[in-house]
Amino acid sequence: QVQLVESGGGLVQAGDSLTLSCAASGRTAIIDVMGWFRQAPGKEREFVAAISWSGGSTNYADSVKGRVTISRDNAKNTVYLQMNRLKPEDTAVYYCAADRSRSYSFSSQRKYEYWGQGTQVTVSS
């Protein structure tokens, strides 16, 4: 089992930056890909970004490309999501997820077996 704990959410103003963290514990050696998803009020959960745990290759949703950077620190078993130039439409609960080589695309929720509880990000205009 893998446990994921997100942190770093909060209330910010439009144009601000924010970095979310996701700390993994447990059987972290089985992790292949780590991803971030978000769910806005009244909307379905959507893919934000993903990173390969070993090679570091990344994948981003078109809606955040250029404003968001995903990175990882393997020594700390932590994945980060740096978000710049935040917009009110970025308001959502952000979830961290971990995959152990399921054969789905990076952006598919079905790829990820383990999920965190989420952290709220609110962007005021």
Legacy VTK file of the C-alpha trace (Angstrom):
# vtk DataFile Version 3.0
C-alpha trace
ASCII
DATASET POLYDATA
POINTS 125 float
0.000 0.000 0.000
0.973 3.587 -0.638
-0.243 6.517 1.425
-0.369 10.015 -0.037
-0.723 13.275 1.861
-1.157 16.581 0.079
-0.323 19.966 1.537
0.163 23.546 0.461
-3.331 24.543 -0.541
-4.933 27.779 0.519
-6.574 31.033 -0.492
-4.642 33.155 -2.966
-5.362 36.018 -5.328
-5.455 35.807 -9.089
-1.958 36.085 -10.501
-0.322 34.583 -7.427
1.770 31.437 -7.313
1.326 28.381 -5.139
3.227 25.126 -4.708
1.472 21.966 -3.615
3.305 19.011 -2.115
2.412 15.349 -1.998
4.328 13.117 0.389
4.242 9.399 -0.322
4.839 6.714 2.277
4.525 2.964 2.540
5.558 0.831 -0.429
6.904 3.720 -2.468
9.193 1.398 -4.425
6.177 0.219 -6.434
5.318 3.704 -7.695
5.723 4.215 -11.442
3.924 7.497 -12.106
2.645 10.242 -9.836
-0.154 12.519 -10.946
-2.139 15.548 -9.889
-5.845 15.900 -10.541
-8.338 18.554 -9.515
-12.062 18.795 -8.984
-13.895 22.085 -9.087
-17.324 22.485 -7.479
-19.973 20.849 -9.611
-17.454 19.444 -12.077
-15.800 16.120 -12.667
-12.275 15.470 -11.501
-9.785 16.314 -14.222
-6.153 15.616 -14.955
-3.590 18.343 -14.275
-0.103 16.851 -14.567
1.899 13.662 -14.149
5.520 12.679 -13.731
7.394 9.440 -14.129
8.824 8.462 -10.771
12.073 7.099 -12.191
12.833 8.977 -15.393
11.114 12.230 -14.589
9.229 12.593 -17.854
6.229 14.869 -17.502
2.767 15.301 -18.971
0.427 18.295 -18.629
-3.165 19.130 -19.351
-3.522 21.755 -22.062
-5.413 24.000 -19.657
-2.396 24.429 -17.392
0.522 23.983 -19.774
2.972 26.841 -19.403
1.694 27.825 -15.949
2.241 24.624 -14.007
5.352 22.564 -13.309
5.382 19.122 -11.769
8.552 17.849 -10.156
9.639 15.174 -7.759
12.215 14.567 -5.062
12.764 10.842 -4.890
14.880 11.109 -1.754
11.939 12.717 0.039
9.282 10.633 -1.739
7.560 13.880 -2.552
5.969 15.311 -5.672
5.397 19.019 -6.145
2.990 21.019 -8.259
4.116 24.592 -8.798
1.324 26.761 -10.128
1.931 30.258 -11.465
-0.364 33.036 -12.659
-3.280 31.415 -10.905
-6.781 32.120 -12.181
-10.153 31.889 -10.434
-10.926 28.884 -12.639
-8.038 27.052 -10.984
-10.129 26.907 -7.821
-10.585 23.250 -6.944
-9.630 20.466 -4.607
-6.301 19.139 -5.817
-5.594 15.440 -5.469
-2.331 13.566 -5.671
-2.355 10.053 -7.110
0.103 7.200 -7.553
0.268 4.476 -10.159
2.125 1.190 -10.253
2.291 0.627 -14.011
-1.331 0.262 -14.938
-1.745 0.400 -18.714
-3.739 3.586 -19.095
-2.747 7.015 -20.294
-1.211 9.476 -17.867
-4.397 11.536 -17.885
-6.746 8.671 -17.058
-7.941 8.376 -13.464
-8.063 4.612 -13.970
-4.288 4.556 -14.164
-3.918 5.577 -10.539
-4.487 3.136 -7.736
-3.664 5.327 -4.746
-5.153 8.722 -3.963
-4.651 11.381 -1.356
-7.429 13.182 0.501
-6.994 16.393 -1.431
-6.058 19.968 -0.635
-8.240 22.977 -1.370
-6.967 25.752 -3.606
-9.112 28.865 -3.842
-8.187 31.690 -6.185
-9.993 34.967 -5.650
-10.417 37.492 -8.435
LINES 1 126
125 0 1 2 3 4 5 6 7 8 9 10 11 12 13 14 15 16 17 18 19 20 21 22 23 24 25 26 27 28 29 30 31 32 33 34 35 36 37 38 39 40 41 42 43 44 45 46 47 48 49 50 51 52 53 54 55 56 57 58 59 60 61 62 63 64 65 66 67 68 69 70 71 72 73 74 75 76 77 78 79 80 81 82 83 84 85 86 87 88 89 90 91 92 93 94 95 96 97 98 99 100 101 102 103 104 105 106 107 108 109 110 111 112 113 114 115 116 117 118 119 120 121 122 123 124
